[in-house]
Amino acid sequence: MGLSSGESSGVVGAASISDVPVEDRYFLLVEAVRDYAIFMLDSAGHVTSWNPGAQRIKGYAPGEIIGRHFSTFYTPEDIAAGKPARELEIATAVGRVEDEGWRVRRDGSRFWANVVISAVRDASGTLLGFAKITRDLTERMRLAELERADAVSTQVQLASENEQKRMARELHDDLGQRLTALKMSVALLEANLNAQAATAGLVSQTHELQMQIDWMAEALRRIAADLRPPLLDDLGLAAALDWLAEDFTKRYGVHASVHLEPAEPEFGEFAATALFRIVQEALTNVARHANASHVRVEMTLADPALLLDIEDDGNGTELDRPPGRQSFGLLGIRERVRQLRGTVSFSSSPGNGFRISIQIPVDALG
């Protein structure tokens, strides 16, 4: 049932903004704003009004700033360059000026600000002063810098991986082929030496030379695989992780097992490389610090996230102790997880091994 013209809504004495004189509404509006510094300057640039937003952003109480010149908010470099006076000249000539740059708070700290200065004139066009609106954009700028740094970091990772891929290919294809050719030449030399009685005694030396070539070839394959395992590019992440676990077990005598669900997950090149490097770095930490007998790698892909757990049965550590050498490897893992928009946690205690738990959103793996 509706209200008659004489009935109230039940709120006794309720005030309305329409009851406030027009000239006071603007004052209330300015006083209510907290995210912007809004204040007036006289024609010479001295502060004549000061809202709560200005006090919050710049740090001055009204009694501390009213009457002072607005150049107080500018850096010494800008003052020396005449920027405050130039901005008033532009605002006077064209009506307004907008700028972004560093400004100075009462405590001397700097913040990145968006500033608009507008000329205020009376009905006859006489300049009365200026209205100045300042917004603190420091956090927005920091976020933009972090985004740029993240993009640069990602590009550096890509460039590094591409360079390692190129080096691995050259080592495997070029130097590897040269060693193979050298071994064949030594084998031919051995046959020639063995065919003549006068030189048959030198055959044992060629055997030693071939053994040295075999060792060099094996070391070359290992270095190339560490730079960039060809399996990662040719057969995918699952095959590369199986090879990594097998190679790790042979090198260090620490049994490494890998379980993937699904068995053949498909990821984009950047994600596959990052996941491989995460596991590789984790295994390197185990070899260097854990004194473990077994390490387990489990990767489960279940929308909306990929779960990756890497756990060893080694010495463990106190996570709240000062950072040590092991921390550098963990920092690398953190960075790669961050680039995939994931989260990582570490759990360990003395005598209870070390566990790395990672979650990565599925949409970051394409």
C-alpha beads as a LAMMPS data file, in Angstrom:
LAMMPS data file: protein, C-alpha beads

366 atoms
365 bonds

1 atom types
1 bond types

-500.0 500.0 xlo xhi
-500.0 500.0 ylo yhi
-500.0 500.0 zlo zhi

Masses

1 110.0

Atoms # bond

1 1 1 0.000 0.000 0.000
2 1 1 1.524 3.357 -0.992
3 1 1 2.144 6.380 1.238
4 1 1 -0.067 9.418 1.030
5 1 1 1.430 12.830 0.482
6 1 1 1.205 13.589 4.167
7 1 1 2.706 10.346 5.417
8 1 1 6.391 9.900 6.209
9 1 1 8.491 6.884 5.328
10 1 1 9.075 6.157 8.994
11 1 1 12.380 8.090 9.241
12 1 1 11.816 11.043 11.522
13 1 1 13.698 14.180 10.659
14 1 1 15.581 12.488 7.762
15 1 1 17.772 15.019 5.963
16 1 1 18.278 15.125 2.210
17 1 1 21.134 16.522 0.150
18 1 1 18.504 18.566 -1.646
19 1 1 17.921 20.453 1.628
20 1 1 21.530 21.685 1.616
21 1 1 22.203 25.012 -0.146
22 1 1 23.889 24.559 -3.520
23 1 1 27.035 26.417 -2.490
24 1 1 27.458 24.045 0.457
25 1 1 26.980 20.875 -1.556
26 1 1 30.309 21.331 -3.316
27 1 1 32.041 21.855 0.014
28 1 1 30.530 18.628 1.365
29 1 1 31.564 16.796 -1.786
30 1 1 35.168 17.941 -1.551
31 1 1 35.308 17.177 2.174
32 1 1 33.983 13.645 1.581
33 1 1 36.691 12.741 -0.945
34 1 1 39.582 10.757 0.532
35 1 1 41.279 9.328 -2.565
36 1 1 42.107 12.698 -4.119
37 1 1 43.862 15.780 -2.812
38 1 1 41.546 18.654 -3.815
39 1 1 42.550 22.202 -2.883
40 1 1 42.661 25.754 -4.149
41 1 1 45.582 28.041 -4.939
42 1 1 45.531 31.794 -5.217
43 1 1 46.752 33.422 -8.426
44 1 1 50.339 33.347 -7.150
45 1 1 50.229 29.631 -6.279
46 1 1 49.679 29.757 -2.509
47 1 1 47.406 27.141 -0.911
48 1 1 44.065 28.613 0.193
49 1 1 42.032 25.456 0.988
50 1 1 42.791 21.878 1.992
51 1 1 40.548 18.797 1.980
52 1 1 40.944 15.572 4.039
53 1 1 42.173 13.728 0.937
54 1 1 45.020 16.216 0.620
55 1 1 45.955 15.683 4.255
56 1 1 45.903 11.898 3.821
57 1 1 47.989 11.917 0.636
58 1 1 50.451 14.718 1.375
59 1 1 50.620 14.525 5.167
60 1 1 50.022 18.203 6.021
61 1 1 47.295 19.383 8.377
62 1 1 45.424 22.452 7.065
63 1 1 47.160 24.790 9.521
64 1 1 50.565 23.590 8.350
65 1 1 50.085 24.171 4.638
66 1 1 47.516 26.893 3.983
67 1 1 49.365 30.048 2.911
68 1 1 52.452 28.181 1.682
69 1 1 53.406 28.007 -1.969
70 1 1 52.382 24.819 -3.770
71 1 1 55.961 24.270 -4.991
72 1 1 56.433 22.710 -1.526
73 1 1 55.042 19.510 -3.054
74 1 1 57.610 19.342 -5.870
75 1 1 61.007 17.681 -5.894
76 1 1 64.146 19.863 -5.706
77 1 1 64.920 18.868 -9.294
78 1 1 61.529 20.093 -10.539
79 1 1 61.793 23.302 -8.543
80 1 1 65.250 23.992 -10.015
81 1 1 63.808 23.402 -13.485
82 1 1 60.986 25.886 -12.834
83 1 1 58.237 23.313 -13.221
84 1 1 55.717 24.738 -10.698
85 1 1 55.738 28.207 -12.287
86 1 1 55.577 26.715 -15.785
87 1 1 52.498 24.653 -14.910
88 1 1 50.679 27.739 -13.605
89 1 1 51.598 29.612 -16.783
90 1 1 50.150 26.829 -18.939
91 1 1 46.992 26.574 -16.846
92 1 1 46.555 30.350 -17.094
93 1 1 47.034 30.348 -20.857
94 1 1 44.964 27.309 -21.874
95 1 1 42.727 26.698 -18.862
96 1 1 44.289 23.512 -17.438
97 1 1 47.454 21.463 -17.285
98 1 1 47.877 17.773 -16.468
99 1 1 51.084 16.089 -15.380
100 1 1 52.396 12.853 -13.883
101 1 1 55.569 12.759 -11.857
102 1 1 57.153 12.546 -8.436
103 1 1 55.775 14.692 -5.630
104 1 1 56.989 15.111 -2.048
105 1 1 55.051 14.437 1.160
106 1 1 55.458 16.256 4.442
107 1 1 57.842 13.559 5.728
108 1 1 60.054 13.933 2.657
109 1 1 58.984 10.676 1.030
110 1 1 58.107 10.714 -2.654
111 1 1 55.021 9.418 -4.392
112 1 1 54.014 9.169 -8.047
113 1 1 51.138 11.536 -8.704
114 1 1 48.670 12.469 -11.402
115 1 1 48.075 16.220 -11.116
116 1 1 45.477 18.436 -12.787
117 1 1 45.601 22.213 -12.322
118 1 1 42.659 24.225 -13.636
119 1 1 42.418 28.019 -13.819
120 1 1 39.475 29.530 -11.933
121 1 1 38.067 32.815 -13.273
122 1 1 35.142 35.041 -12.367
123 1 1 32.329 36.024 -14.721
124 1 1 34.429 38.800 -16.254
125 1 1 37.345 36.419 -16.959
126 1 1 39.624 37.699 -14.216
127 1 1 41.920 34.992 -12.835
128 1 1 41.004 34.212 -9.236
129 1 1 43.328 31.277 -8.697
130 1 1 43.602 27.602 -9.470
131 1 1 41.885 24.354 -8.515
132 1 1 44.379 21.513 -8.038
133 1 1 43.523 17.798 -7.935
134 1 1 46.212 15.246 -7.091
135 1 1 45.903 11.467 -7.116
136 1 1 48.487 9.098 -5.647
137 1 1 49.377 6.537 -8.339
138 1 1 52.366 5.011 -6.559
139 1 1 50.821 1.562 -6.101
140 1 1 49.570 1.504 -9.682
141 1 1 53.042 2.440 -10.910
142 1 1 54.645 -0.260 -8.758
143 1 1 52.247 -2.854 -10.134
144 1 1 53.078 -1.731 -13.663
145 1 1 56.797 -1.991 -12.869
146 1 1 56.296 -5.479 -11.453
147 1 1 54.401 -6.493 -14.587
148 1 1 57.203 -5.125 -16.758
149 1 1 59.812 -6.870 -14.612
150 1 1 57.837 -10.094 -14.852
151 1 1 57.641 -9.789 -18.642
152 1 1 61.377 -9.079 -18.829
153 1 1 62.139 -12.014 -16.538
154 1 1 60.046 -14.308 -18.721
155 1 1 61.795 -13.101 -21.859
156 1 1 65.185 -13.630 -20.206
157 1 1 64.163 -17.192 -19.305
158 1 1 63.029 -17.845 -22.872
159 1 1 66.225 -16.381 -24.298
160 1 1 68.312 -18.431 -21.885
161 1 1 66.481 -21.653 -22.760
162 1 1 66.805 -20.949 -26.476
163 1 1 70.516 -20.296 -26.093
164 1 1 70.973 -23.498 -24.085
165 1 1 69.005 -25.386 -26.724
166 1 1 71.285 -24.007 -29.438
167 1 1 74.430 -24.876 -27.478
168 1 1 73.156 -28.391 -26.729
169 1 1 72.392 -29.006 -30.404
170 1 1 75.812 -27.752 -31.477
171 1 1 77.590 -29.856 -28.887
172 1 1 75.592 -32.957 -29.800
173 1 1 75.506 -32.567 -33.568
174 1 1 78.794 -30.838 -34.345
175 1 1 81.296 -31.779 -31.668
176 1 1 79.656 -35.184 -31.165
177 1 1 80.040 -35.997 -34.851
178 1 1 83.658 -34.854 -34.806
179 1 1 84.413 -37.198 -31.904
180 1 1 82.730 -40.046 -33.761
181 1 1 84.844 -39.300 -36.813
182 1 1 87.957 -39.134 -34.651
183 1 1 87.198 -42.541 -33.149
184 1 1 86.746 -44.009 -36.615
185 1 1 90.110 -42.563 -37.664
186 1 1 91.773 -44.077 -34.619
187 1 1 90.161 -47.435 -35.393
188 1 1 91.535 -47.234 -38.944
189 1 1 94.948 -46.309 -37.585
190 1 1 94.792 -49.284 -35.239
191 1 1 94.062 -51.621 -38.141
192 1 1 97.025 -50.247 -40.104
193 1 1 99.359 -50.529 -37.139
194 1 1 98.239 -54.060 -36.418
195 1 1 98.852 -55.081 -40.013
196 1 1 102.600 -54.506 -39.687
197 1 1 104.805 -56.329 -37.222
198 1 1 107.003 -53.277 -36.681
199 1 1 104.092 -51.205 -35.414
200 1 1 101.913 -53.875 -33.791
201 1 1 103.241 -52.886 -30.384
202 1 1 101.555 -49.495 -30.722
203 1 1 98.049 -50.999 -30.919
204 1 1 97.601 -50.889 -27.133
205 1 1 98.108 -47.134 -27.238
206 1 1 95.298 -46.749 -29.760
207 1 1 93.031 -48.707 -27.399
208 1 1 93.728 -46.136 -24.682
209 1 1 93.066 -43.321 -27.133
210 1 1 89.687 -44.816 -28.082
211 1 1 88.751 -45.129 -24.423
212 1 1 89.576 -41.457 -23.908
213 1 1 87.390 -40.542 -26.883
214 1 1 84.527 -42.625 -25.443
215 1 1 84.817 -40.810 -22.125
216 1 1 84.856 -37.451 -23.895
217 1 1 81.765 -38.413 -25.914
218 1 1 79.928 -39.501 -22.759
219 1 1 80.839 -36.273 -20.958
220 1 1 79.722 -34.313 -24.007
221 1 1 76.344 -36.064 -24.089
222 1 1 75.864 -35.397 -20.377
223 1 1 76.725 -31.691 -20.702
224 1 1 74.439 -31.306 -23.713
225 1 1 71.596 -33.092 -21.917
226 1 1 72.029 -30.878 -18.842
227 1 1 71.824 -27.803 -21.046
228 1 1 68.697 -29.029 -22.819
229 1 1 67.649 -32.696 -22.963
230 1 1 66.665 -33.520 -26.561
231 1 1 63.870 -35.727 -25.206
232 1 1 62.073 -32.620 -23.930
233 1 1 61.792 -31.237 -27.461
234 1 1 61.420 -34.532 -29.309
235 1 1 59.160 -36.628 -27.033
236 1 1 57.769 -34.226 -24.429
237 1 1 57.857 -33.661 -20.680
238 1 1 57.000 -37.215 -19.547
239 1 1 59.913 -38.772 -21.435
240 1 1 62.267 -36.001 -20.291
241 1 1 61.337 -36.512 -16.625
242 1 1 61.789 -40.285 -16.918
243 1 1 65.244 -39.702 -18.387
244 1 1 66.038 -37.152 -15.657
245 1 1 65.072 -39.588 -12.882
246 1 1 67.044 -42.440 -14.451
247 1 1 70.113 -40.269 -14.976
248 1 1 69.860 -38.884 -11.435
249 1 1 69.695 -42.400 -9.986
250 1 1 72.772 -43.488 -11.948
251 1 1 74.817 -40.409 -11.086
252 1 1 74.104 -40.095 -7.383
253 1 1 72.908 -43.509 -6.248
254 1 1 69.677 -41.970 -4.964
255 1 1 66.605 -43.748 -6.300
256 1 1 64.289 -41.289 -8.054
257 1 1 60.759 -42.214 -9.114
258 1 1 58.365 -40.246 -11.310
259 1 1 54.610 -40.702 -11.483
260 1 1 52.472 -38.598 -13.840
261 1 1 48.704 -38.534 -14.048
262 1 1 47.859 -38.559 -16.911
263 1 1 50.925 -40.443 -18.072
264 1 1 51.476 -38.207 -21.113
265 1 1 50.395 -34.668 -20.172
266 1 1 50.530 -32.062 -22.934
267 1 1 51.792 -28.594 -22.088
268 1 1 53.020 -25.568 -23.989
269 1 1 56.765 -25.278 -24.538
270 1 1 57.289 -22.595 -21.878
271 1 1 55.313 -24.501 -19.232
272 1 1 56.951 -27.840 -20.070
273 1 1 60.398 -26.288 -19.844
274 1 1 59.595 -24.559 -16.551
275 1 1 58.233 -27.778 -15.001
276 1 1 61.267 -29.739 -16.157
277 1 1 63.626 -27.120 -14.680
278 1 1 61.688 -27.112 -11.391
279 1 1 62.115 -30.874 -11.019
280 1 1 65.733 -30.663 -12.184
281 1 1 66.545 -27.976 -9.611
282 1 1 64.767 -29.905 -6.860
283 1 1 66.763 -33.052 -7.653
284 1 1 69.986 -31.023 -7.690
285 1 1 69.160 -29.786 -4.195
286 1 1 68.557 -33.371 -3.067
287 1 1 71.919 -34.471 -4.458
288 1 1 73.782 -31.584 -2.823
289 1 1 72.122 -31.277 0.559
290 1 1 69.649 -34.032 1.477
291 1 1 71.766 -37.174 1.994
292 1 1 68.643 -39.062 0.887
293 1 1 68.137 -42.602 -0.406
294 1 1 64.911 -41.944 -2.304
295 1 1 63.138 -39.011 -3.926
296 1 1 59.594 -39.096 -5.282
297 1 1 58.140 -36.866 -8.022
298 1 1 54.365 -36.889 -8.485
299 1 1 52.502 -34.721 -10.977
300 1 1 48.709 -34.750 -11.227
301 1 1 46.762 -32.716 -13.752
302 1 1 43.191 -32.169 -12.525
303 1 1 41.242 -29.084 -13.529
304 1 1 41.534 -26.360 -12.276
305 1 1 45.146 -26.967 -11.221
306 1 1 48.237 -29.055 -11.770
307 1 1 49.666 -30.483 -8.546
308 1 1 53.376 -31.224 -8.354
309 1 1 54.949 -32.809 -5.270
310 1 1 58.662 -33.531 -4.898
311 1 1 59.629 -35.280 -1.662
312 1 1 62.824 -36.899 -0.375
313 1 1 63.622 -38.968 2.711
314 1 1 66.814 -37.114 3.560
315 1 1 68.102 -35.045 6.458
316 1 1 65.455 -32.358 6.277
317 1 1 66.048 -28.883 7.631
318 1 1 64.667 -26.126 9.809
319 1 1 62.739 -23.873 7.463
320 1 1 62.998 -20.827 9.728
321 1 1 66.782 -20.867 9.911
322 1 1 68.821 -18.208 8.025
323 1 1 69.014 -18.822 4.232
324 1 1 71.840 -21.082 3.144
325 1 1 73.169 -22.470 -0.117
326 1 1 70.052 -24.576 -0.575
327 1 1 67.972 -21.399 -0.653
328 1 1 69.349 -20.362 -4.045
329 1 1 67.812 -23.436 -5.655
330 1 1 64.525 -22.820 -3.864
331 1 1 64.522 -19.213 -5.082
332 1 1 64.855 -20.465 -8.650
333 1 1 61.915 -22.810 -8.102
334 1 1 59.842 -19.981 -6.614
335 1 1 60.559 -17.765 -9.622
336 1 1 59.571 -20.387 -12.177
337 1 1 56.383 -21.186 -10.269
338 1 1 55.567 -17.476 -10.072
339 1 1 55.982 -17.142 -13.837
340 1 1 53.344 -19.853 -14.218
341 1 1 51.041 -17.964 -11.800
342 1 1 51.288 -20.813 -9.320
343 1 1 51.974 -21.220 -5.616
344 1 1 54.693 -23.196 -3.875
345 1 1 55.173 -24.311 -0.285
346 1 1 57.989 -26.131 1.496
347 1 1 57.642 -28.492 4.441
348 1 1 60.509 -30.039 6.360
349 1 1 62.031 -30.638 9.762
350 1 1 65.345 -32.162 10.861
351 1 1 65.383 -35.880 10.136
352 1 1 62.069 -35.888 8.262
353 1 1 63.044 -35.145 4.676
354 1 1 62.008 -32.225 2.506
355 1 1 58.831 -31.713 0.492
356 1 1 58.009 -29.187 -2.223
357 1 1 54.298 -28.766 -3.020
358 1 1 53.316 -26.764 -6.098
359 1 1 49.945 -25.770 -7.555
360 1 1 49.680 -24.198 -11.006
361 1 1 46.439 -23.135 -12.703
362 1 1 45.660 -25.218 -15.797
363 1 1 45.184 -22.134 -17.963
364 1 1 48.844 -21.195 -17.369
365 1 1 50.114 -24.432 -18.915
366 1 1 49.137 -23.834 -22.535

Bonds

1 1 1 2
2 1 2 3
3 1 3 4
4 1 4 5
5 1 5 6
6 1 6 7
7 1 7 8
8 1 8 9
9 1 9 10
10 1 10 11
11 1 11 12
12 1 12 13
13 1 13 14
14 1 14 15
15 1 15 16
16 1 16 17
17 1 17 18
18 1 18 19
19 1 19 20
20 1 20 21
21 1 21 22
22 1 22 23
23 1 23 24
24 1 24 25
25 1 25 26
26 1 26 27
27 1 27 28
28 1 28 29
29 1 29 30
30 1 30 31
31 1 31 32
32 1 32 33
33 1 33 34
34 1 34 35
35 1 35 36
36 1 36 37
37 1 37 38
38 1 38 39
39 1 39 40
40 1 40 41
41 1 41 42
42 1 42 43
43 1 43 44
44 1 44 45
45 1 45 46
46 1 46 47
47 1 47 48
48 1 48 49
49 1 49 50
50 1 50 51
51 1 51 52
52 1 52 53
53 1 53 54
54 1 54 55
55 1 55 56
56 1 56 57
57 1 57 58
58 1 58 59
59 1 59 60
60 1 60 61
61 1 61 62
62 1 62 63
63 1 63 64
64 1 64 65
65 1 65 66
66 1 66 67
67 1 67 68
68 1 68 69
69 1 69 70
70 1 70 71
71 1 71 72
72 1 72 73
73 1 73 74
74 1 74 75
75 1 75 76
76 1 76 77
77 1 77 78
78 1 78 79
79 1 79 80
80 1 80 81
81 1 81 82
82 1 82 83
83 1 83 84
84 1 84 85
85 1 85 86
86 1 86 87
87 1 87 88
88 1 88 89
89 1 89 90
90 1 90 91
91 1 91 92
92 1 92 93
93 1 93 94
94 1 94 95
95 1 95 96
96 1 96 97
97 1 97 98
98 1 98 99
99 1 99 100
100 1 100 101
101 1 101 102
102 1 102 103
103 1 103 104
104 1 104 105
105 1 105 106
106 1 106 107
107 1 107 108
108 1 108 109
109 1 109 110
110 1 110 111
111 1 111 112
112 1 112 113
113 1 113 114
114 1 114 115
115 1 115 116
116 1 116 117
117 1 117 118
118 1 118 119
119 1 119 120
120 1 120 121
121 1 121 122
122 1 122 123
123 1 123 124
124 1 124 125
125 1 125 126
126 1 126 127
127 1 127 128
128 1 128 129
129 1 129 130
130 1 130 131
131 1 131 132
132 1 132 133
133 1 133 134
134 1 134 135
135 1 135 136
136 1 136 137
137 1 137 138
138 1 138 139
139 1 139 140
140 1 140 141
141 1 141 142
142 1 142 143
143 1 143 144
144 1 144 145
145 1 145 146
146 1 146 147
147 1 147 148
148 1 148 149
149 1 149 150
150 1 150 151
151 1 151 152
152 1 152 153
153 1 153 154
154 1 154 155
155 1 155 156
156 1 156 157
157 1 157 158
158 1 158 159
159 1 159 160
160 1 160 161
161 1 161 162
162 1 162 163
163 1 163 164
164 1 164 165
165 1 165 166
166 1 166 167
167 1 167 168
168 1 168 169
169 1 169 170
170 1 170 171
171 1 171 172
172 1 172 173
173 1 173 174
174 1 174 175
175 1 175 176
176 1 176 177
177 1 177 178
178 1 178 179
179 1 179 180
180 1 180 181
181 1 181 182
182 1 182 183
183 1 183 184
184 1 184 185
185 1 185 186
186 1 186 187
187 1 187 188
188 1 188 189
189 1 189 190
190 1 190 191
191 1 191 192
192 1 192 193
193 1 193 194
194 1 194 195
195 1 195 196
196 1 196 197
197 1 197 198
198 1 198 199
199 1 199 200
200 1 200 201
201 1 201 202
202 1 202 203
203 1 203 204
204 1 204 205
205 1 205 206
206 1 206 207
207 1 207 208
208 1 208 209
209 1 209 210
210 1 210 211
211 1 211 212
212 1 212 213
213 1 213 214
214 1 214 215
215 1 215 216
216 1 216 217
217 1 217 218
218 1 218 219
219 1 219 220
220 1 220 221
221 1 221 222
222 1 222 223
223 1 223 224
224 1 224 225
225 1 225 226
226 1 226 227
227 1 227 228
228 1 228 229
229 1 229 230
230 1 230 231
231 1 231 232
232 1 232 233
233 1 233 234
234 1 234 235
235 1 235 236
236 1 236 237
237 1 237 238
238 1 238 239
239 1 239 240
240 1 240 241
241 1 241 242
242 1 242 243
243 1 243 244
244 1 244 245
245 1 245 246
246 1 246 247
247 1 247 248
248 1 248 249
249 1 249 250
250 1 250 251
251 1 251 252
252 1 252 253
253 1 253 254
254 1 254 255
255 1 255 256
256 1 256 257
257 1 257 258
258 1 258 259
259 1 259 260
260 1 260 261
261 1 261 262
262 1 262 263
263 1 263 264
264 1 264 265
265 1 265 266
266 1 266 267
267 1 267 268
268 1 268 269
269 1 269 270
270 1 270 271
271 1 271 272
272 1 272 273
273 1 273 274
274 1 274 275
275 1 275 276
276 1 276 277
277 1 277 278
278 1 278 279
279 1 279 280
280 1 280 281
281 1 281 282
282 1 282 283
283 1 283 284
284 1 284 285
285 1 285 286
286 1 286 287
287 1 287 288
288 1 288 289
289 1 289 290
290 1 290 291
291 1 291 292
292 1 292 293
293 1 293 294
294 1 294 295
295 1 295 296
296 1 296 297
297 1 297 298
298 1 298 299
299 1 299 300
300 1 300 301
301 1 301 302
302 1 302 303
303 1 303 304
304 1 304 305
305 1 305 306
306 1 306 307
307 1 307 308
308 1 308 309
309 1 309 310
310 1 310 311
311 1 311 312
312 1 312 313
313 1 313 314
314 1 314 315
315 1 315 316
316 1 316 317
317 1 317 318
318 1 318 319
319 1 319 320
320 1 320 321
321 1 321 322
322 1 322 323
323 1 323 324
324 1 324 325
325 1 325 326
326 1 326 327
327 1 327 328
328 1 328 329
329 1 329 330
330 1 330 331
331 1 331 332
332 1 332 333
333 1 333 334
334 1 334 335
335 1 335 336
336 1 336 337
337 1 337 338
338 1 338 339
339 1 339 340
340 1 340 341
341 1 341 342
342 1 342 343
343 1 343 344
344 1 344 345
345 1 345 346
346 1 346 347
347 1 347 348
348 1 348 349
349 1 349 350
350 1 350 351
351 1 351 352
352 1 352 353
353 1 353 354
354 1 354 355
355 1 355 356
356 1 356 357
357 1 357 358
358 1 358 359
359 1 359 360
360 1 360 361
361 1 361 362
362 1 362 363
363 1 363 364
364 1 364 365
365 1 365 366
